[in-house]
Amino acid sequence: MAKETTPKTQITSELTVIPAHAVNIPMFQLLKEDGTVHKGAALPEIDKELALKMFNTMQFIRLLDERMFAAQRQGRISFYLSSLGEEAASIGSAAAIDFNDMIMSQYREQGALAFRGFTVDDFMNQLFSNELDLGKGRQMPVHYGSAALNFMTISSPLGTQIPQAAGYAYGQKLDGNKNCTLVYFGEGAASEGDFHAGLNMAAVYKAPVIFFCRNNGYAISTPATEQFAGDGIAPRATGYGMKAIRVDGNDILAVYQATQEARRIALEEGEPVLIEAMSYRMAGHSTSDDPSGYRTKEEEAKWRVKDPMARFQKWLEGKGWMTEEAAAEQMEAHKKAVLAALKKAETVPAPHIDEIITDVYDTPTQLQKEQLEALKEHIRKYPDAYPATAAGVK
């Protein structure tokens, strides 16, 4: 029997105009801003060890962002992107999935990578592009990647990871390995064509992928109100025949539970899921950005009281799992570790110049060899202009 190729549509003789906001998706929240739990809320099963690891990772990322932002201003690194105020979104979701699930990130999910085990030295080596950097100095700072941690290397162009995630997840489905792919992106990236292509492919092929959108209110300097007319990103899932969850991105327990459910749907029901985490970017877009040019101090203050780390700490204190003194001591320990790793990483030499053409092809081509030699000759001619790149050039 031939397969039905057209959707089943209800027929009516009355002209029907669907309202612009027919889909009204609520925001899932468990913790109030003061760290207390909503009456009647069912918290996810989470033990003390996991909760403290999540909080410890939040503290580490908060301190890392603070120190490396300062390092960029001091001229010690060239560029940095902070996740200030958005730590709960990445850490809570990463904690909810299996280690063998693939993560494809944008460039504000250092919390997910740290939760997986990326060390302070790993972060520093990448930020300084030295010879110990896993990427061999080929990427901008903050463009991390780790095959060992199932964390795909970050790309700068917006949205490229979204269709890649759909394809990778479809491969996981074909392999039958019972794992999924979690892909992060911002609401600005959801305006790219890759977003629509990726969601449509995943929906059609029933790929086990979790599309995780961090809606932090701004695509660099463009507010969400000027990016789209619809009610955020979550309702778009309906157009692709996909399930959606809207969650408070500053509530780490809600993010954790929402992602657990999305993973269950992806694997048990064999469907992709779109999560929209509502948050706010407390820092600038990057160290190249000055947010005072497009938003007010009053707006920032309104969101500062929603700080995800402070909210989670209050909940931990209420459980008797953390104290203010212990949190302060832990933060001080992170500060010392980050500063020590920073000082060490900036003394490590740059990768050897020959690394430029390795790992591209199995064997470097003749053209690559000729181009490399031309580069070396250029460096020999202007050695003072290329002190870092000149490693290995005589």
KANOR-V97431 format. One record per backbone hydrogen bond with DSSP energy under -0.5 kcal/mol. NH is the residue of the N-H (numbers start at 1). CO is the residue of the C=O. If there is no record, write none. Layout:
# KANOR-V97431
((NH	CO) (NH	CO))
This chain:
# KANOR-V97431
((9	7) (17	15) (18	16) (22	19) (24	22) (25	23) (26	24) (28	26) (28	246) (32	36) (35	32) (38	30) (41	38) (43	41) (46	44) (51	47) (52	48) (53	49) (54	50) (55	51) (56	52) (57	53) (58	54) (59	55) (60	56) (61	57) (62	58) (63	59) (64	60) (65	61) (66	62) (67	63) (68	64) (69	65) (70	66) (71	67) (72	68) (73	69) (74	70) (75	72) (76	71) (77	71) (86	83) (89	86) (90	86) (91	87) (92	88) (93	89) (94	90) (95	91) (96	92) (96	93) (97	94) (101	98) (102	180) (103	150) (104	182) (105	103) (105	152) (112	109) (113	109) (114	110) (115	111) (116	112) (117	113) (117	114) (118	113) (123	119) (124	120) (125	121) (126	122) (127	123) (128	124) (129	126) (130	125) (131	349) (133	130) (136	133) (138	135) (143	140) (144	142) (146	151) (150	147) (151	146) (152	103) (154	144) (160	157) (162	159) (163	159) (164	160) (165	161) (166	162) (167	163) (168	164) (169	165) (170	166) (171	167) (172	168) (173	169) (174	170) (175	171) (176	172) (177	172) (181	208) (182	102) (183	181) (183	210) (184	104) (185	212) (187	214) (190	186) (191	188) (192	189) (195	192) (196	192) (197	193) (198	194) (199	195) (200	196) (201	197) (202	198) (203	199) (204	200) (205	201) (206	202) (207	202) (208	169) (209	207) (210	181) (211	209) (211	273) (212	183) (212	210) (213	211) (213	275) (214	185) (214	212) (215	213) (215	277) (216	214) (219	222) (220	218) (221	219) (222	219) (223	221) (224	217) (226	223) (227	224) (228	224) (232	230) (235	231) (236	233) (237	234) (238	235) (239	235) (239	236) (240	236) (240	237) (241	238) (242	237) (243	272) (245	274) (247	245) (247	276) (248	28) (249	247) (249	278) (250	278) (251	248) (252	250) (255	251) (256	252) (257	253) (258	254) (259	255) (260	256) (261	257) (262	258) (263	259) (264	260) (265	261) (266	262) (267	263) (268	264) (269	264) (269	265) (271	265) (273	209) (274	243) (275	211) (275	273) (276	245) (277	213) (277	275) (278	247) (278	276) (279	215) (279	277) (281	216) (282	84) (282	280) (283	84) (287	80) (289	286) (291	289) (293	290) (294	291) (295	291) (300	296) (301	297) (302	298) (303	299) (304	300) (305	301) (306	303) (307	304) (311	307) (312	308) (313	309) (314	310) (315	311) (316	312) (317	313) (318	314) (319	315) (320	316) (320	317) (321	316) (322	316) (327	323) (328	324) (329	325) (330	326) (331	327) (332	328) (333	329) (334	330) (335	331) (336	332) (337	333) (338	334) (339	335) (340	336) (341	337) (342	338) (343	339) (344	340) (345	341) (346	342) (347	344) (348	345) (351	129) (353	391) (355	352) (356	353) (357	354) (358	355) (360	357) (361	357) (369	365) (370	366) (371	367) (372	368) (373	369) (374	370) (375	371) (376	372) (377	373) (378	374) (379	375) (380	376) (381	377) (382	378) (383	380) (385	382) (386	383) (390	386) (391	388) (393	390) (394	392))
